[in-house]
C-alpha cells in the first residue's frame, strides 16, 4: 500500500497544477488578440461564457466527488463507477491519448518562447531538451515535480505582475473598443474572426480542470481537495483573465492588439520576465499533463481495459506507475517527431469536452434517479449538470463540427469494442440504477393495467405480510416515511374464509390511501390458515420474478397472537439473509409527533473503515436517513460501544464523513455495560436499531416498555451499504 508521504494536499496536488494549466500560453499570447477582435466587453463576455461552461462542470465534478470514494484515474474512475467500464474506457482512452499528445503541444509552445529569446537555437534540440527535462522530473520524483511547480507559479505571477506594472506605466491609455467589429485577423488560420471563432480560440485556456482530478489516487483527501482546489483555481484565474483583458483594451490600439501576438511581452515593464513566465507556464502545463496522463492509463490498465494491462499497471517502490510513464514518454516522443500537431489540436479539445459532458451527465443521471445512495455533501441544483451537459456539446460543434463528429464516433467505436470484451467489474453503477429506474417506470405504468411485479434495485422495496388491514392503517405514516419518494410497498394478505373476504373488500381502500402520497403500492392475497409458511412461500415465489421486494415489514404489538409465527419468519429470514424491518409501537403513542429519531449503532466491527462493513447497522442508517429526510425532524445517532467515549466520538466523526451523514445530526456515545442508557438521551418518537441474534419478541416488547417509545428493529440482508 502506498505510503502516506506520497499523498498530496489541496494546494500542492490540485490548486497549483490546475491554476498553472489555465494560466498558460493563451493568457500571454492570445488574450490581447481576443480583446482586439471582440473589444473589452466582448472579451469579458467570451471569458464569462467559457468559464461558465467550465464552472458548471466544476460544480458537477464537486458534487460527484463528495458522493463517492473516488479511486485512481480521475474522470475515468468517476465515469466507470457510475456508467460502467465500457463507458469509462471509451472516454478514458481518448482522454489519456489527448493528455499525452497535449504534452507535445505544450513543448512546442515552450519552444516558440525559447526561440524568441534564443533565435539561433535549433528547434528540434529545444523540443528534445524540454521533453527530456519533463520526462526525467516526472519519472524520477513526482514530489520534486510538484515542488518545482511552486517556483513556476511564482515565475508566472511575477510575469503577470510585469504586465500589470507595464499598464500603470503606460504614458497614454487608449480609448478602448467595447464591442469589436470581428474583422479578418492577420494570420491565415484565424481568418473570419467572428464571435464564435474568437471564442473557439480562447476556450482551450479554461480546459485545465483535469489537472488536479488526474491525481485523485495520490491525494490525502480527494473528496475535499479536488473540488476545493479546482473551484478556487477556476475562480482566481478568471479574475486574472478579466483584469488583463481590461488592461489590454486600454494599453493598445485595436489593430495593434489583433496583429501583435507578443503585445503583452512588448508592453510589460520587463518584457524578459513575461517571456520567462510564458516558458514557465508552458513547461508547467507539459509537466502536469505528463504526470497526470500515466495515472489515467494506470487506472485503466488496473481494470484490464487495454492490452498489456498487467505490465502497464505495475508500479515502482514509490507507488508510481513507472511503465505507464515510459509508454506515455514514447507517445510524446512520437508526437514531437511529427513536428506539426496543429491539424489535430481541435480533436484534443473535443475529447476534453466529451469528458466534461460525461461528468455532467453522470451527475444529471444520479440526481434524476434520487436513490438513497446519492448523498453528496456538495449539493447543486439539477439545472447545473443539465446546462453543463448541453453547453459542452454545444461548444464542441461551435469550435469544430467536423472534429466533434470524429471524436464522438471514436468514443462510440471504443465503447462498442469494449462491450464485446465483456469486461468484469464488481463496482456499482449509476447505469444499473438508470436501467432499473427505466424498468421501474415501465413496470409502474404497466402495473396500472396489469398489476405486474415490483422492480429490483436497492432502495426500500417493502413487502408487508398481514392478517388484518388494521396492521397497515396503524403503520401508514411510518411506511410512507420509509419508502417515499422512490420506494415501493407490496402488501401480502394471508387469511382464509370470511376474514379473507374482509381483506379482499378492504384492501383497495387501503391501497388507494397509500397511493395518494405518490408511492408505488400494490397487494396480493393468499388463502391459507398457516401464516408463517404462506409468507415464506409467497416471498420465495417472488424471488423468481425480475423485480422483487428486498425488505419484509412486520408489525409487532401486544394484540398479536401469532408470536410463534413471527419468530419463525424472522429466524428463517436471518438464515436466508433477507432484510427485515420489525416495528414495535409503544402502546397507543405510535410514532408520536414524527419529529425525533434515535438511531442506535451496536456491535460495529473494529475494521469497518477498511472493509467498508458496518456489521448489522447499514439498514438502520439508511432507514434513519430516509425517515429523517421525510420527517424533516431531528436525528440523534447513538453509538453503544466497549471503547472509551473519546474513541467512540472519533469513530462517529469518521462515519459521518464516509457515510455523508447530514451535518445537523446529534451524536452520543454510551458504554455497553451502562444501565438505563435511555435516561441520558432525548425522548424519541421512534428508535431505530439492529435486530440481534439473542433478541426474542418478549425481550423486544419489554425494551419498548422500558424506553416508553416505539422501536424499529432492522436486520440487514447484506445488500445494503450506507457508505456507497
Secondary structure, 3 states (H helix, E strand, C coil): CCCHHHCECHHHHHHHHHHHHHCCHHHHHCHHHHHHHHHHHHHHHHHHHHHHHHHHHHHHHHHHHCCCCCCCCCHHHHHHHHHCHHHHHHHHHHHHHHHHHHHHHHHHHHHHHHHHHCCCCCHHHHHHHHHHHHHHHHHHCHHHHHHHHHHHHHHHHHHHHHHHHHHHCCCCCCCCCCCCCCCCCCCHHHCCCCHHHHHHHHHHHHCCCHHHHCCHHHECCHHHHHHHHHHHHHHHHHHHHHHHHHHHHHHCCHHHHHHCCCHHHHHCCCHHHHHHHHHHHHHHHHHHHHHHHHHHHHHHHHCCCCCCHHHHCCCCCCCCCHHHHHHHHHHHHHHHHHCCCHHHHHHHHHHHHHHHHHHHHHHHHHHHHCCCCCCCCCCCCHHHHHHHHHHHHHHHHHHCHHHHHHHHHHHHHHHHHHHHHCCCCCCCCHHHHHHHHHHHHHHHHHHHHHCCCCCCCCCCEEEEEECCCHHHHCCHHHHHHHHCCCCEEEEEEEECHHHHHHHHHHHHHHHHHHHCCCCEEEEEEEECCCHHHHHHHHHHHHCCCCCCCCEEEEEECCCCCCHHHHHHHHHHHHHHCCEEEEEECCCCCCCCCCCEEEEEEECCCCCHHHHCCCCCCHHHHHHHHHHHHHHCCEEEEEEEECCCHHHHHHHHHHHHHHCCCCCCCEEEEEECCCCCHHHHCCCCCEEEEECCCCCCHHHHHHHHHHHCCEEEEEECCCCCCCCC
